[in-house]
Amino acid sequence: MAGVTHSALRQILISFGGVGLLSTEMLSSRKLPTESPRFSPFLIRTAIEKPLSYQLLISADDEMDRAIDALHRLRADAIDLNMGCPAPSVGRSGAGIRLMERPGDVRVMVSKARRLTQLPLTAKIRIGIDLDEQKLVDFCRMLQDEGIDLLSVHARLKHESFARSPRWETIAAVKKRLSIPVIANGGIFTVDDARKCLELSEADGLMLGRGAVIRPWLFADIAREVFGKDLPRTEADLPRMYNDFIDKLVGLYRPEYRLGRLKEFTHYFAKNYQFGHHLASRVQSCESVEAARERAGEFFRTST
Ligand SMILES: Cc1cc2nc3c(=O)[nH]c(=O)nc-3n(C[C@H](O)[C@H](O)[C@H](O)COP(=O)(O)O)c2cc1C
């Protein structure tokens, strides 16, 4: 998730357990080859963040060689191709969900990527531009035929907002017709959501987004309750986790990269509190990470 699933959050997620595969945020195929793995907040990574899939935002096959070379140098554990982002700024360059409108070009891109890497190659899509199951299945079959190893499906159409209920049952139409693993995504905030999503989608696994940013222990809860993994039940200490997140931002990133990421995380984290909007707005108006830490501390002292 852009601005969210960087190293600081990934470390926290993995500390709770239950994560099968972590992911970077989307990485521009054009910028990636010149980014510094030591200083870029998109690329900084620690040894515990494993396995880590790197997501490419790419719109043309002639960008594939350099991008995949860079991912090999970065020791990616898997490569994911973003075919689901609906942001207009992304669409203008022909990337993200715009790729679902260009199956011929995608075929060329994926077959090229397949030739260039031995790493697991995956794709993340939405269920389409409009509701057209046959078109969706044809697109997914094409991805499978060209060598995609696993497909993640966000159960919403291009223009559907996050507020709309996800169409988990549409994922089942894809799952039934593919032999590669299909992972369901969208609207999983609780263990019950995870159960219901698996039941309706018939998917092989789940991808969590906002739910795990709000509650980084959600992977562990689902792994234990739904998949029967032997993981201890841990009571998250929220103030401690928040401060730990800030420490990680400070330890990992240059000053100019810290505050924006803290505000982004706070937007989700604050949802753990009944009056969390007070925390979010207090942090939002801060001009430094240390001011934000102090304001959050005041909030924690007066909240339960
Ligand atoms: C702030 C934000 C950033 C996102 N960035 C990405 C991204 O970089 N790559 C991607 O594939 N999806 C991205 N997404 C979409 C999520 O991965 C996910 O598909 C979507 O939020 C639905 O899942 P959820 O309901 O579990 O959050 C982003 C979503 C949000 C809210």
The ligand as an ORCA input file, in Angstrom:
! r2SCAN-3c Opt
* xyz 0 1
  C      -3.575      4.131      0.985
  C      -3.679      2.937      0.065
  C      -2.611      2.615     -0.741
  C      -2.676      1.508     -1.585
  N      -1.595      1.196     -2.345
  C      -1.603      0.064     -3.086
  C      -0.450     -0.339     -3.808
  O       0.607      0.310     -3.777
  N      -0.523     -1.484     -4.521
  C      -1.664     -2.249     -4.558
  O      -1.688     -3.289     -5.197
  N      -2.766     -1.885     -3.886
  C      -2.751     -0.757     -3.155
  N      -3.876     -0.404     -2.443
  C      -5.046     -1.286     -2.473
  C      -4.936     -2.334     -1.368
  O      -3.823     -3.153     -1.579
  C      -6.162     -3.222     -1.311
  O      -6.335     -3.872     -2.535
  C      -7.417     -2.426     -0.974
  O      -7.185     -1.502      0.060
  C      -8.570     -3.380     -0.579
  O      -8.178     -4.193      0.482
  P      -8.551     -3.828      2.007
  O     -10.051     -3.634      2.021
  O      -8.082     -5.040      2.776
  O      -7.843     -2.567      2.339
  C      -3.849      0.702     -1.621
  C      -4.914      1.035     -0.796
  C      -4.850      2.134      0.027
  C      -6.031      2.460      0.915
*
